[in-house]
Amino acid sequence: MKSFLVFLCLFFGSRFSFAQDYNIHFLQDGKEIPVLNEKVLLAKKPFQIQVELLKVEGVYGSCSLSDSLFRIPLNQSLPETDLIQWKIAVEPEFNKDQDIIVSKDGYFYWFYRPKDYTWHRFDPNPKVEKGRVTGSKTISNLFISEDFNSKTKTLTLSEVTEPLYLLFFLMDKKRKKVSKRMRVQIEWK
């Protein structure tokens, strides 16, 4: 019986330690700003979105001035999930522009795959240790993209007057199903 209990502990322990997951943190002035009830309150100055990738290559997401995707209950699918991979915006390597793309019809994919790519979309030098990648994305500006990039403009954070609605999520290998969705509304001081 004792060996059976040891087996169960090892089996379930190994299953949970290899789970694919991610964590999102917001930092400003070197301090973590807590997300409470899906909201974070930031000053209108540069901040970092810190992404921890746990046994997963990347996290998908969207950022919008519209709350249309944000309002979808977590137990319901996002619209046109099978098209998300085709709506991913191109971002400069190593976060050279220090911005986030704000679009009601586009998505982003922040990844770290050094075996396949010599670049990534995080700030330079993500921290890598034992299956965990921690990358930060410094945000100094918003790149507003409307109507599939036909209308664009860049705003400094001091010019922002509306909340931002962010979604983060994982997708299955066939990129057909979304899981582990997280919502964060950024409000400004």
Salt bridges, closest charged atoms under 4 A:
ASP29 OD2 - LYS45 NZ 2.74
GLU32 OE2 - HIS25 ND1 2.82
GLU38 OE2 - ARG183 NE 3.11
GLU52 OE2 - HIS25 NE2 2.72
GLU52 OE1 - ARG132 NH1 2.50
GLU57 OE1 - ARG113 NE 3.48
ASP67 OD1 - ARG71 NE 3.05
GLU80 OE1 - LYS87 NZ 2.81
GLU91 OE2 - LYS137 NZ 3.35
GLU93 OE2 - LYS96 NZ 3.87
ASP116 OD2 - ARG113 NH2 3.08
ASP147 OD2 - LYS151 NZ 3.18
GLU187 OE2 - LYS39 NZ 3.78
